Amino acid sequence: MKIDWLEVVLIIFGLFIAYQLLKAILGGSWQTESLIIAFLVFNLGLTWKLTTKFEGHMSNHRLKENIR
């Protein structure tokens, strides 16, 4: 399984957001608005990554259909 740089960045960013969320729950760190914006950016990154994987997967199927 190959992990590219975008997956590594998303994993690190997700762990950082989870850490900040725990700190906010326990009484400190980021404001609520900052956490919401961070979650939205993280969600956008995951959506973009999954979309590109899905498009690559579908193009493989199209190639197999054209060969037949």
C-alpha positions as CSV (number, residue, x, y, z in Angstrom):
1,M,0.0,0.0,0.0
2,K,1.5,3.3,-1.1
3,I,0.9,6.4,1.1
4,D,1.4,9.7,-0.7
5,W,2.3,13.0,0.8
6,L,-1.3,14.3,0.8
7,E,-2.5,11.4,3.0
8,V,0.3,12.0,5.4
9,V,-0.6,15.7,5.6
10,L,-4.3,14.8,6.2
11,I,-3.5,12.3,8.9
12,I,-1.3,14.8,10.7
13,F,-3.9,17.6,10.4
14,G,-6.6,15.3,11.6
15,L,-4.6,14.3,14.6
16,F,-3.9,17.9,15.4
17,I,-7.6,18.8,15.1
18,A,-8.5,15.9,17.4
19,Y,-5.9,17.1,19.9
20,Q,-7.3,20.7,19.8
21,L,-10.8,19.4,20.2
22,L,-9.9,17.5,23.3
23,K,-8.1,20.6,24.7
24,A,-11.2,22.7,24.0
25,I,-13.5,20.1,25.7
26,L,-11.2,20.1,28.7
27,G,-11.2,23.9,28.9
28,G,-8.8,25.7,26.7
29,S,-7.1,26.3,23.5
30,W,-9.0,27.2,20.3
31,Q,-12.3,29.1,20.0
32,T,-15.3,27.2,18.7
33,E,-15.3,29.0,15.4
34,S,-11.6,28.1,14.8
35,L,-12.4,24.4,15.4
36,I,-15.4,24.5,13.1
37,I,-13.3,26.0,10.3
38,A,-10.5,23.5,10.9
39,F,-13.0,20.6,10.6
40,L,-14.4,22.1,7.4
41,V,-11.0,22.4,5.8
42,F,-10.1,18.8,7.0
43,N,-13.4,17.6,5.5
44,L,-12.7,19.4,2.2
45,G,-9.3,17.7,2.0
46,L,-10.7,14.3,2.7
47,T,-13.4,14.8,0.1
48,W,-10.9,15.9,-2.5
49,K,-8.7,12.9,-1.8
50,L,-11.6,10.4,-2.0
51,T,-12.9,12.0,-5.2
52,T,-9.5,11.7,-6.9
53,K,-9.2,8.1,-5.8
54,F,-12.7,7.3,-7.1
55,E,-12.0,9.0,-10.4
56,G,-8.8,6.9,-10.8
57,H,-10.7,3.8,-9.9
58,M,-13.5,4.5,-12.4
59,S,-11.0,5.2,-15.2
60,N,-9.5,1.8,-14.6
61,H,-12.9,0.2,-15.2
62,R,-13.4,2.3,-18.4
63,L,-10.1,1.0,-19.7
64,K,-11.0,-2.6,-19.0
65,E,-14.3,-2.1,-20.8
66,N,-12.6,-0.6,-23.8
67,I,-10.2,-3.6,-24.0
68,R,-13.1,-6.0,-24.2
